[in-house]
């Protein structure tokens, strides 16, 4: 498959695809936790970097291939190959970025992504022009498309499992190998044979030499590298969420001083404060403090068609996601506009416990607990059971709530 290819350019092509995938999937992850006004910008950026990664990888791979002397690249098919790729990739990204996609939507997205990769490749190959005739093995064409679809599905599933850290890196690697695997499998099935004797060779349309293509590809490599480095910059929303959690974690011993500080703040219009749930004061506790507000009976969750509400009795866990949260109902996770601290203040403390800085669980749904490292792991019931980490500081409280505390005579 790689016979005659430049090994350094082959390696570079895979790295470019992985970097483009990481940047694109990273932007897609941010779509799922931003206001609607930012969705289009992030969606366009994700589709752009994924498509650029595919396209640049393809032509770095072409520069690595042992093509006949005098081969040129027709400009129109080359541009069309990128436009097809950007359109199909954009649709694929959109399908997995809205709400919590079901399996059918993930499969459809993987098929579109695989077909987009294959379409870009063969349209781009049609742009090659030289003193040869190009043929393809049908079996290798089918195999290359299947490889693209299968590995694209694996990359999307890894991405959807958790949008950050190791999972995001794994999805980018799978995506990079999806593009590279498809390309080099298709190249193994491509044959360049001399034209019929006496047949004249002429170029139809505007063409670019390999040197010109090298300059364009080098520029796009810098664009992808810059996008990748920018994607490593921490999301400022996570800093806001961390600050909010730190304020919510004020020790009880500091409550009187905090209450005294709050008392020095001039009162605001009560009607304005009551009109927004985010402005509702949360009592700090202690003697003489106002009673805790009644627990919220339902939680708002965002769907593709608007905001829905689910009963707290159906909630298994709440997980922090930037300055929003993800609510698990035993079947799937859905985005909630509340922060983790706001959710803790709104939920009934007799039913829910914040077992970790980023996790709240409904203790009535706990079916399993196990010590793990300095902390612990608990499992929650439902059609799709899931596990939640418990911090070391919360182990004693969790054991007491589950009736596991030893009683001594």
C-alpha positions as CSV (number, residue, x, y, z in Angstrom):
1,X,0.0,0.0,0.0
2,X,2.9,2.4,0.8
3,X,5.3,1.0,-1.8
4,X,7.2,3.9,-3.3
5,X,5.6,6.5,-1.0
6,X,7.8,9.0,1.0
7,X,7.5,7.7,4.6
8,X,8.0,11.1,6.1
9,X,5.2,12.6,4.1
10,X,2.9,9.6,4.9
11,X,3.5,10.2,8.6
12,X,2.9,13.9,8.2
13,X,-0.4,13.3,6.5
14,X,-1.6,11.1,9.4
15,X,-0.5,13.8,11.9
16,X,-2.3,16.5,10.0
17,X,-5.5,14.5,9.9
18,X,-5.3,13.9,13.7
19,X,-4.7,17.5,14.5
20,X,-7.5,18.6,12.2
21,X,-9.8,16.0,13.9
22,X,-8.8,17.1,17.4
23,X,-9.5,20.8,16.6
24,X,-12.8,20.1,14.9
25,X,-14.1,17.7,17.6
26,X,-13.0,20.1,20.3
27,X,-15.0,22.9,18.7
28,X,-17.9,20.5,18.3
29,X,-17.7,19.7,22.0
30,X,-18.1,23.4,22.8
31,X,-21.2,23.7,20.7
32,X,-23.0,21.4,23.2
33,X,-22.4,23.9,26.1
34,X,-22.8,27.3,24.5
35,X,-25.8,29.7,23.9
36,X,-27.6,29.4,20.6
37,X,-26.0,32.6,19.3
38,X,-22.6,30.9,19.2
39,X,-23.7,27.6,17.7
40,X,-23.3,28.6,14.1
41,X,-19.8,30.1,14.5
42,X,-18.6,27.0,16.3
43,X,-20.3,24.6,13.9
44,X,-18.7,26.4,10.9
45,X,-15.3,26.3,12.6
46,X,-15.6,22.6,13.4
47,X,-16.7,21.7,9.9
48,X,-13.9,23.9,8.5
49,X,-11.1,22.3,10.5
50,X,-12.4,18.8,9.9
51,X,-12.7,19.4,6.2
52,X,-9.3,21.1,6.0
53,X,-7.8,18.2,7.9
54,X,-9.2,15.7,5.4
55,X,-8.3,17.8,2.3
56,X,-4.8,18.6,3.5
57,X,-4.1,15.0,4.5
58,X,-5.2,13.8,1.1
59,X,-2.9,16.1,-0.9
60,X,0.1,15.5,1.5
61,X,-0.6,11.9,0.7
62,X,-0.6,12.7,-3.0
63,X,2.7,14.5,-2.7
64,X,4.1,11.4,-1.0
65,X,2.9,9.1,-3.9
66,X,5.3,8.2,-6.8
67,X,3.3,9.9,-9.5
68,X,4.6,10.1,-13.1
69,X,6.7,13.1,-14.1
70,X,4.7,16.0,-15.5
71,X,1.6,15.3,-13.4
72,X,-0.5,18.4,-12.7
73,X,-3.6,19.1,-10.6
74,X,-6.7,20.6,-12.2
75,X,-7.9,23.5,-10.1
76,X,-11.7,23.1,-10.5
77,X,-12.0,19.5,-9.4
78,X,-9.5,20.2,-6.6
79,X,-11.7,23.0,-5.3
80,X,-14.9,21.1,-5.8
81,X,-13.4,18.2,-3.7
82,X,-13.0,20.5,-0.8
83,X,-16.5,22.0,-1.1
84,X,-18.1,18.6,-1.1
85,X,-16.0,17.6,1.9
86,X,-16.9,20.7,3.9
87,X,-20.6,20.4,3.2
88,X,-20.9,16.7,4.1
89,X,-18.7,17.1,7.2
90,X,-20.7,20.1,8.3
91,X,-23.9,18.1,8.2
92,X,-22.3,15.2,10.0
93,X,-21.0,17.5,12.8
94,X,-24.4,19.1,13.1
95,X,-26.1,15.7,13.6
96,X,-24.0,14.8,16.6
97,X,-23.9,18.3,18.1
98,X,-27.6,18.8,18.8
99,X,-28.9,17.3,22.0
100,X,-28.1,13.7,22.9
101,X,-28.0,11.9,19.5
102,X,-29.6,8.4,19.4
103,X,-27.7,5.5,17.8
104,X,-29.4,5.9,14.5
105,X,-28.3,9.6,14.2
106,X,-24.7,8.6,15.2
107,X,-24.7,5.9,12.5
108,X,-26.1,8.3,9.9
109,X,-23.4,10.9,10.9
110,X,-20.6,8.2,10.5
111,X,-21.9,7.2,7.1
112,X,-22.0,10.8,6.0
113,X,-18.5,11.4,7.3
114,X,-17.2,8.3,5.6
115,X,-18.9,9.1,2.3
116,X,-17.6,12.7,2.6
117,X,-14.0,11.4,3.0
118,X,-14.5,9.0,0.0
119,X,-16.1,11.7,-2.2
120,X,-13.4,14.2,-1.5
121,X,-10.7,11.5,-2.4
122,X,-12.1,10.4,-5.7
123,X,-13.1,13.8,-6.9
124,X,-9.6,15.0,-6.0
125,X,-8.1,12.1,-7.8
126,X,-10.2,13.0,-10.9
127,X,-8.2,16.3,-10.8
128,X,-5.0,14.6,-11.6
129,X,-3.9,15.1,-15.2
130,X,-0.9,13.7,-17.0
131,X,0.3,11.3,-19.7
132,X,-1.6,8.3,-18.2
133,X,-5.0,6.7,-17.8
134,X,-6.3,6.1,-14.2
135,X,-8.2,3.0,-13.2
136,X,-9.5,1.7,-9.9
137,X,-10.2,-1.7,-8.4
138,X,-13.9,-1.9,-7.5
139,X,-13.2,-4.1,-4.5
140,X,-10.6,-1.6,-3.1
141,X,-13.0,1.3,-3.7
142,X,-15.7,-0.5,-1.6
143,X,-13.2,-1.5,1.1
144,X,-11.8,2.1,1.4
145,X,-15.4,3.4,1.9
146,X,-16.1,0.8,4.5
147,X,-12.9,1.6,6.4
148,X,-13.8,5.3,6.4
149,X,-17.3,4.7,7.7
150,X,-16.3,2.2,10.4
151,X,-13.4,4.2,11.8
152,X,-15.5,7.5,11.6
153,X,-18.2,5.7,13.7
154,X,-15.6,4.7,16.2
155,X,-14.3,8.2,16.4
156,X,-17.7,9.7,16.9
157,X,-18.6,7.2,19.6
158,X,-15.4,7.9,21.5
159,X,-16.1,11.6,21.2
160,X,-19.7,11.3,22.4
161,X,-18.6,9.2,25.4
162,X,-17.0,12.2,27.0
163,X,-16.2,15.5,25.5
164,X,-12.7,16.2,26.7
165,X,-9.4,14.8,27.8
166,X,-8.3,11.3,26.7
167,X,-11.6,10.6,25.0
168,X,-11.3,13.6,22.7
169,X,-7.8,12.6,21.8
170,X,-8.8,9.0,21.1
171,X,-11.6,10.3,18.8
172,X,-9.1,12.5,16.9
173,X,-6.7,9.6,16.5
174,X,-9.5,7.4,15.2
175,X,-10.6,10.1,12.9
176,X,-7.1,10.6,11.6
177,X,-6.7,6.9,10.9
178,X,-10.1,6.9,9.2
179,X,-8.9,9.5,6.7
180,X,-5.5,8.0,6.2
181,X,-6.8,4.4,6.1
182,X,-9.3,5.3,3.4
183,X,-6.8,7.3,1.4
184,X,-4.0,4.7,1.3
185,X,-6.4,1.8,0.8
186,X,-7.9,3.7,-2.2
187,X,-4.4,4.4,-3.5
188,X,-3.5,0.7,-3.3
189,X,-6.4,0.1,-5.7
190,X,-5.4,2.9,-8.2
191,X,-3.5,2.1,-11.3
192,X,-1.9,4.5,-13.7
193,X,-1.4,3.0,-17.1
194,X,0.1,4.5,-20.3
195,X,-2.5,5.9,-22.7
196,X,-3.3,4.3,-26.1
197,X,-0.4,4.6,-28.5
198,X,-0.6,7.9,-30.4
199,X,-3.3,9.4,-28.1
200,X,-2.5,13.0,-27.6
201,X,-2.3,14.4,-24.0
202,X,-3.8,17.8,-23.2
203,X,-4.8,19.5,-20.1
204,X,-8.5,20.6,-19.9
205,X,-8.8,23.7,-17.8
206,X,-6.6,25.6,-15.3
207,X,-3.9,23.4,-13.7
208,X,-1.4,23.8,-10.9
209,X,2.0,22.1,-10.6
210,X,3.1,20.0,-7.7
211,X,5.3,22.9,-6.5
212,X,2.3,25.2,-6.3
213,X,0.2,22.5,-4.5
214,X,3.1,22.1,-2.0
215,X,2.9,25.8,-1.1
216,X,-0.8,25.6,-0.6
217,X,-0.6,22.5,1.5
218,X,2.2,24.0,3.6
219,X,0.0,27.1,4.3
220,X,-2.9,24.9,5.3
221,X,-0.6,22.8,7.6
222,X,0.2,26.1,9.5
223,X,-3.5,26.9,9.7
224,X,-4.3,23.5,11.2
225,X,-1.4,23.7,13.6
226,X,-2.5,27.2,14.7
227,X,-6.1,26.0,15.2
228,X,-4.8,23.0,17.2
229,X,-2.7,25.2,19.5
230,X,-5.7,27.6,20.0
231,X,-7.9,24.6,20.9
232,X,-5.6,23.9,23.8
233,X,-6.3,27.3,25.4
234,X,-8.6,26.6,28.4
235,X,-12.2,27.5,27.9
236,X,-12.8,30.7,30.0
237,X,-16.3,29.3,31.0
238,X,-14.6,26.6,32.9
239,X,-12.7,29.2,35.0
240,X,-16.1,30.9,35.8
241,X,-17.5,27.5,36.8
242,X,-14.5,26.8,39.0
243,X,-14.8,30.2,40.7
244,X,-18.5,29.6,41.3
245,X,-17.8,26.2,42.9
246,X,-15.1,27.7,45.1
247,X,-17.5,30.3,46.4
248,X,-20.2,27.6,47.0
249,X,-17.6,25.6,49.0
250,X,-17.2,28.3,51.8
251,X,-16.7,26.4,55.0
252,X,-19.5,26.6,57.5
253,X,-17.2,28.3,60.0
254,X,-16.9,31.3,57.7
255,X,-20.7,31.6,57.3
256,X,-21.1,34.4,60.0
257,X,-18.4,36.5,58.4
258,X,-19.9,35.9,54.9
259,X,-23.4,36.8,56.3
260,X,-22.0,40.0,57.8
261,X,-20.5,40.9,54.4
262,X,-23.8,40.2,52.6
263,X,-25.6,42.3,55.2
264,X,-23.6,45.4,54.1
265,X,-24.8,45.1,50.5
266,X,-27.7,47.5,49.7
267,X,-31.0,45.6,49.0
268,X,-32.2,45.4,45.4
269,X,-35.6,45.5,44.0
270,X,-37.4,42.4,45.3
271,X,-39.6,42.1,42.2
272,X,-36.5,42.0,39.9
273,X,-34.8,39.5,42.2
274,X,-37.7,37.2,42.2
275,X,-38.2,37.3,38.5
276,X,-35.0,35.4,37.7
277,X,-34.1,32.1,39.3
278,X,-30.3,33.0,39.0
279,X,-30.8,36.0,41.3
280,X,-32.6,34.1,44.0
281,X,-30.5,34.4,47.3
282,X,-29.3,31.1,48.8
283,X,-29.1,31.0,52.6
284,X,-25.7,30.3,54.1
285,X,-27.1,28.5,57.1
286,X,-26.7,29.1,60.8
287,X,-28.8,30.6,63.5
288,X,-31.0,33.5,62.5
289,X,-30.6,32.9,58.8
290,X,-33.6,32.6,56.5
291,X,-35.0,29.1,55.9
292,X,-33.9,27.2,52.8
293,X,-36.1,27.7,49.8
294,X,-38.4,24.8,48.9
295,X,-36.6,22.2,46.7
296,X,-37.3,22.4,42.9
297,X,-39.8,19.7,41.9
298,X,-38.4,19.6,38.3
299,X,-35.2,20.4,36.4
300,X,-35.0,22.2,33.0
301,X,-33.2,20.3,30.3
302,X,-32.4,21.5,26.8
303,X,-33.6,19.6,23.7
304,X,-33.4,20.2,19.9
305,X,-36.9,21.7,19.9
306,X,-36.7,23.8,23.2
307,X,-36.6,23.4,26.9
308,X,-38.2,20.4,28.6
309,X,-38.7,19.7,32.3
310,X,-38.1,16.4,34.1
311,X,-39.2,15.4,37.6
312,X,-36.4,15.2,40.3
313,X,-37.7,11.7,41.1
314,X,-36.4,10.6,37.7
315,X,-33.0,12.2,38.1
316,X,-30.0,9.9,38.9
317,X,-27.1,12.3,38.7
318,X,-26.0,15.8,37.8
319,X,-22.6,16.4,36.2
320,X,-20.8,19.7,35.8
321,X,-20.1,20.7,32.2
322,X,-18.5,24.2,32.1
323,X,-21.0,26.6,33.7
324,X,-23.9,24.2,32.7
325,X,-24.6,20.7,33.9
326,X,-25.6,17.4,32.4
327,X,-28.6,15.6,34.0
328,X,-28.8,11.8,33.7
329,X,-32.2,10.2,34.0
330,X,-31.1,6.6,34.0
331,X,-31.2,6.4,30.2
332,X,-29.2,9.4,28.8
333,X,-27.6,12.7,29.7
334,X,-29.2,16.0,28.8
335,X,-27.9,19.5,29.2
336,X,-29.3,21.7,32.0
337,X,-28.8,25.5,32.0
338,X,-28.1,25.5,35.8
339,X,-24.6,25.4,37.1
340,X,-23.5,22.6,39.5
341,X,-23.8,25.0,42.5
342,X,-27.2,26.2,41.5
343,X,-28.4,22.6,41.0
344,X,-27.1,21.8,44.5
345,X,-29.0,24.7,45.9
346,X,-32.2,23.8,44.1
347,X,-32.3,20.1,44.8
348,X,-33.6,18.5,48.0
349,X,-30.6,17.8,50.3
350,X,-32.5,14.9,51.9
351,X,-32.5,13.1,48.5
352,X,-29.4,14.4,46.7
353,X,-25.8,14.6,47.8
354,X,-22.9,16.3,46.1
355,X,-20.4,13.5,46.2
356,X,-17.7,15.2,44.1
357,X,-16.8,18.7,43.0
358,X,-18.4,17.9,39.7
359,X,-21.1,15.4,40.6
360,X,-24.4,15.2,42.5
361,X,-26.3,11.9,42.9
362,X,-29.7,10.8,44.0
363,X,-28.9,8.4,46.9
364,X,-32.1,6.4,46.5
365,X,-30.8,5.2,43.1
366,X,-27.4,3.9,44.3
367,X,-27.0,0.2,43.6
368,X,-23.3,-0.3,44.0
369,X,-20.3,1.3,45.8
370,X,-16.6,0.4,45.6
371,X,-13.4,1.9,47.0
372,X,-11.1,3.1,44.3
373,X,-7.9,4.9,45.0
374,X,-8.3,7.7,47.5
375,X,-12.0,7.9,46.6
376,X,-14.8,5.6,45.6
377,X,-17.1,4.7,42.7
378,X,-20.9,4.4,43.0
379,X,-23.3,3.0,40.4
380,X,-26.8,4.3,39.8
381,X,-29.7,2.3,38.5
382,X,-31.8,2.8,35.3
383,X,-32.1,1.3,31.8
384,X,-28.5,2.5,31.2
385,X,-26.7,2.2,34.6
386,X,-23.8,4.6,35.0
387,X,-21.0,5.2,37.5
388,X,-20.0,8.4,39.3
389,X,-16.8,9.1,41.3
390,X,-16.9,10.0,44.9
391,X,-14.2,12.3,46.4
392,X,-12.2,11.2,49.5
393,X,-13.8,14.0,51.5
394,X,-17.3,12.7,50.8
395,X,-16.8,9.0,51.4
396,X,-17.9,9.1,55.0
397,X,-21.1,11.0,54.2
398,X,-22.0,8.6,51.4
399,X,-21.4,5.6,53.6
400,X,-23.6,7.1,56.3
401,X,-26.4,7.8,53.9
402,X,-26.2,4.3,52.6
403,X,-26.2,2.8,56.1
404,X,-22.7,1.5,55.8
405,X,-21.3,3.2,58.9
406,X,-20.2,0.7,61.5
407,X,-22.0,1.0,64.8
408,X,-19.9,0.3,68.0
409,X,-21.5,-0.8,71.2
